């Protein structure tokens, strides 16, 4: 999966946190028409995005040496 920073319109709660800490946003499933009656997600992207988030958390924990349960 190609992961890169992009600019999109709109806003999120990340607008508040990014002023004080690095913030990731937009890691959820693909979709379109946000905040409208026609908003949808692409169900086929749920598994790939879940795997991506799990890998991110695993790498992040290793970098900061966060202990994991055995």
C-alpha positions in Angstrom: 0.0 0.0 0.0 1.3 3.4 -0.9 1.2 5.6 2.2 2.0 9.3 1.9 0.9 12.6 3.2 -1.7 14.4 1.2 -3.7 17.6 1.7 -7.5 17.2 1.7 -10.2 19.7 2.6 -12.3 19.8 5.7 -11.4 19.4 9.3 -11.1 16.9 12.0 -10.4 16.6 15.7 -6.8 16.3 14.6 -6.8 20.0 14.0 -6.8 20.5 17.8 -4.2 17.9 18.6 -1.7 18.7 15.8 -0.9 22.0 17.6 0.6 20.1 20.5 1.6 16.6 19.1 2.2 14.8 15.9 -1.2 13.7 14.6 -2.3 11.0 12.2 -5.7 11.3 10.5 -7.4 9.6 7.7 -6.3 6.0 8.5 -9.8 4.7 8.3 -11.5 2.9 5.3 -11.8 4.7 2.0 -15.1 6.4 1.3 -16.6 9.5 0.0 -19.3 12.2 0.4 -18.4 12.8 4.1 -21.0 14.3 6.4 -23.8 14.0 3.9 -26.8 11.7 3.5 -24.9 9.9 0.7 -21.7 9.3 2.9 -20.3 5.8 2.4 -17.2 3.6 3.0 -15.7 1.0 0.7 -16.2 -2.2 2.8 -13.4 -3.9 0.8 -10.9 -1.5 2.4 -11.7 -2.3 6.0 -9.2 -5.3 6.2 -6.3 -3.5 4.5 -6.7 -0.4 6.7 -7.0 -2.6 9.9 -3.7 -4.3 8.9 -2.1 -1.0 8.2 -3.1 0.4 11.6 -1.9 -2.8 13.4 1.5 -2.6 11.7 1.7 1.1 12.6 1.0 0.4 16.2 3.5 -2.5 16.3 6.3 -0.3 14.8 5.4 2.6 17.1 5.5 0.4 20.2 8.9 -1.0 19.1 10.3 2.5 18.5 9.3 3.7 21.9 10.0 0.4 23.6 6.4 0.1 25.0 6.2 -3.2 26.8 3.7 -5.6 25.3 1.7 -8.3 27.1 3.2 -11.8 26.6 
